[in-house]
Amino acid sequence: MTNKVLLKILIGLCAIIIFLFVFIKDVSAETYTKTFTFATTAESFTGTSGGKSVLTYVSGVGNPAGSLQTNSIGRNNSDTSYWLWTGTWLSLGVSSGASVITNLRLQSASTITTVYNVVDAVTIGPYKLRDSLGVDQATLWTGRSPTGVEGSWVTTSSQANQAVPSGIQSPSSTIQLYLGRSIDLGNNAAAQVNLHDDQISFVVTYTIPTVSISMTTDGSAPFGNMGVSATRDTTSGDLNDVQTISVDVGPADLDIKSANFTGAGTLTLSSAPGPNIVLFEYSANGSDWNTFVTNDTYYVLATSVSQGGTQDTYLRLTTPTTLSTYGDYGTTITILATVP
């Protein structure tokens, strides 16, 4: 999961602004199982007939009680009907701490045919994952085709995980669970089929951060206009613009990196200022300074910061000894959180 906050710098007869980003590296995979038992209601599933079938919730038939019933009676009746659940991953029951939904699978489903008379063909299924517009995103089960009245419930075995497309990976994404069925009755007035679905279990796989950090400050540190060979910092004695990171889930090790300055030109990082070279430093306490020697390289900011704790970050900039191009410059700082 990536959560970025920005800190911007401007420099030299130019303005310097630093943008600060927060990056969370470590996540763990978790699973959640949702079982629709249909013990007393259809549990927000709604039935849509293809024109001939009647879809109703019944309490008298179930495994053990209650089920979704699809009944079709009549000569040459033929249609495709479905049951549909619409909601978000969160309303399905996924943890509010989830960051990304990665996979969905059908764990099991119980189905039964209680009436089968003069039937040309029937299929219970497929079960599908759809987006909020009703567009198919994954087939969770291809279904099965009964050939007669069944004396006991048929339980479908666990199916393969299906990847959840990026467009519906957010826990707040609206999804649909589609339970299809197709019926083709024979040329007889007594033709009829009666199908039931019950005890449908889905397993959702999602990621959850094992560390999580955020900015409690604005993530922006304007240094204002600076000339060459000038030094400014964000301590209380100068710009007074400390940036603070909160460890929301931890503990966490915090590393920090900076990019080269860009804008009117490019100013590179180094251990000492020079022509078009800046000395850029950071501090965890405002007195002990460390140098960003190399572009886009992580350095230690703090270790084992406890959950609920905070970490201040101070910045000090010394501008180049000479500057080829005056104008606005900026850079990006990234804070990386990892498990200790």
SVG drawing of the C-alpha trace seen along z (x, -y; Angstrom):
<svg xmlns="http://www.w3.org/2000/svg" viewBox="-50 -36 82 75">
<polyline fill="none" stroke="black" stroke-width="0.4" points="0.0,0.0 1.3,-3.5 0.2,-6.6 2.0,-9.7 2.2,-13.2 4.2,-16.0 6.9,-18.4 8.3,-21.0 11.4,-23.2 12.5,-26.3 16.1,-27.8 18.6,-30.6 17.2,-33.9 14.7,-31.2 12.3,-29.5 12.8,-26.1 10.0,-23.8 10.2,-20.3 7.4,-17.7 7.3,-14.9 6.0,-11.4 5.0,-8.6 5.5,-5.1 4.3,-1.9 6.3,1.2 5.0,4.1 1.6,5.7 0.3,9.1 -2.3,11.3 -5.5,12.1 -8.6,14.0 -12.3,13.6 -15.0,16.2 -18.6,15.0 -21.3,17.7 -24.8,17.0 -26.9,19.5 -30.4,18.1 -31.7,19.4 -34.5,16.7 -34.1,14.4 -32.6,14.1 -29.8,12.0 -30.1,9.1 -30.1,11.4 -32.7,10.4 -34.1,12.6 -34.5,11.6 -36.5,13.8 -35.6,14.3 -39.3,14.2 -40.6,17.7 -39.1,18.6 -40.2,17.5 -37.5,16.7 -38.4,16.7 -36.9,17.2 -38.4,20.3 -38.0,21.2 -39.3,24.7 -36.5,26.1 -32.9,25.7 -29.7,27.3 -30.7,27.2 -33.3,24.4 -34.1,21.7 -32.9,21.4 -33.1,19.5 -35.7,21.2 -36.0,21.0 -39.1,22.6 -40.3,22.9 -43.5,24.6 -44.8,24.8 -44.4,26.2 -41.2,25.1 -40.3,22.6 -36.8,21.4 -34.9,18.6 -31.8,17.5 -32.5,16.1 -30.3,15.1 -30.0,14.1 -27.9,11.0 -26.2,9.5 -25.0,5.9 -22.8,4.2 -19.2,3.3 -16.4,5.6 -16.9,3.9 -20.6,4.6 -19.8,8.2 -17.8,8.3 -14.2,7.6 -12.2,5.9 -12.2,2.1 -8.4,2.3 -8.1,4.0 -6.1,2.0 -6.4,4.0 -8.8,6.9 -6.7,9.4 -8.6,12.6 -12.1,14.1 -13.1,17.8 -16.2,19.9 -15.4,22.1 -18.6,24.2 -22.3,24.1 -25.2,26.5 -27.7,27.0 -30.5,29.4 -33.1,30.2 -36.5,31.1 -38.6,31.2 -37.5,32.4 -40.2,33.3 -39.8,33.2 -36.7,31.1 -34.5,30.7 -31.6,29.0 -30.9,27.1 -27.8,25.6 -27.3,24.2 -24.7,21.6 -22.4,20.0 -21.5,17.9 -19.7,14.7 -18.1,11.6 -19.4,8.4 -18.6,4.7 -21.2,2.1 -22.3,1.8 -23.0,5.5 -20.0,6.3 -18.4,9.7 -15.1,9.6 -14.5,13.2 -16.2,16.6 -16.2,18.2 -17.9,21.4 -19.0,22.7 -22.0,24.5 -23.5,28.0 -26.3,29.6 -28.7,31.9 -30.3,34.7 -33.1,35.6 -34.6,35.2 -32.0,35.3 -32.6,37.0 -29.9,35.0 -28.0,31.7 -25.0,31.6 -22.1,29.6 -19.7,28.0 -16.0,28.3 -13.7,25.3 -12.9,23.5 -9.7,21.8 -8.9,18.3 -9.8,15.6 -7.9,12.4 -9.9,9.3 -9.3,6.6 -7.7,3.4 -10.9,1.3 -12.7,3.1 -9.8,3.8 -10.7,1.0 -12.6,2.2 -15.3,-0.4 -15.8,0.7 -19.3,1.8 -19.5,5.4 -22.1,7.9 -22.3,11.6 -24.2,13.2 -25.8,16.7 -27.0,17.7 -29.2,20.5 -30.5,21.5 -33.6,23.6 -35.0,25.3 -38.2,27.2 -39.7,29.8 -42.7,29.8 -45.2,30.8 -47.7,28.8 -46.5,30.7 -42.9,29.7 -41.4,28.3 -38.1,27.9 -37.4,26.6 -33.9,25.6 -32.5,24.4 -29.2,22.7 -28.1,22.7 -25.0,22.4 -22.9,20.4 -19.4,19.5 -17.0,17.1 -13.4,16.6 -12.0,13.1 -8.2,12.5 -7.0,9.0 -3.9,7.2 -3.6,5.3 -0.6,3.1 1.6,4.6 3.0,1.1 1.2,-2.1 2.3,-5.7 0.9,-9.1 1.9,-12.8 0.4,-14.9 1.8,-18.1 1.2,-19.6 4.1,-17.8 5.3,-21.1 8.5,-23.0 8.9,-26.3 12.5,-27.6 11.7,-30.9 14.2,-32.8 17.8,-31.9 21.0,-33.1 24.1,-31.1 26.1,-29.6 23.2,-30.3 22.0,-27.9 18.6,-27.6 16.8,-24.9 13.4,-24.0 14.2,-24.2 12.4,-26.6 15.4,-29.0 14.9,-29.5 12.0,-28.4 10.2,-26.7 8.6,-24.1 9.2,-20.7 7.5,-17.8 6.0,-15.0 5.3,-11.3 2.8,-9.3 3.2,-5.5 -0.5,-4.4 0.3,-0.7 3.7,0.4 6.3,0.6 8.1,-0.7 11.6,-1.5 11.7,-4.8 14.1,-5.5 14.3,-8.7 15.6,-9.6 15.7,-12.7 15.8,-13.2 18.0,-15.8 16.6,-19.3 14.9,-20.1 13.1,-23.0 15.0,-25.8 17.8,-23.3 19.2,-20.3 21.0,-20.6 22.7,-17.4 23.1,-16.1 26.6,-15.7 28.5,-15.8 29.5,-19.4 28.1,-22.3 29.7,-23.2 28.7,-24.5 25.1,-23.4 25.6,-21.1 23.6,-21.3 24.3,-20.1 21.0,-18.7 20.7,-17.3 18.1,-15.8 17.8,-15.4 15.6,-13.4 16.0,-15.9 17.1,-19.3 20.7,-19.1 22.3,-15.9 22.5,-16.2 22.9,-13.6 23.6,-14.2 21.6,-13.1 24.8,-12.2 23.3,-10.3 20.2,-10.8 17.3,-8.5 19.1,-6.5 17.5,-5.6 19.1,-6.6 18.1,-5.7 15.8,-8.3 14.6,-6.3 14.3,-2.7 11.5,-0.8 9.2,-3.8 6.3,-2.4 2.7,-2.2 1.0,-5.5 4.4,-7.3 5.6,-10.1 8.9,-11.1 9.9,-14.6 11.9,-15.4 14.1,-18.5 15.7,-19.6 18.7,-21.8 19.8,-23.1 23.0,-24.8 22.7,-26.2 25.3,-25.8 28.5,-28.0 27.5,-29.0 24.3,-28.5 24.0,-28.2 20.3,-28.9 18.3,-31.0 14.7,-30.1 12.4,-27.8 13.7,-24.4 12.0,-21.6 12.7,-18.1 10.8,-15.2 11.5,-13.4 10.2,-10.0 9.7,-8.3 9.7,-4.5 8.1,-2.4 9.1,1.2 8.7,3.8 11.7,3.8"/>
</svg>
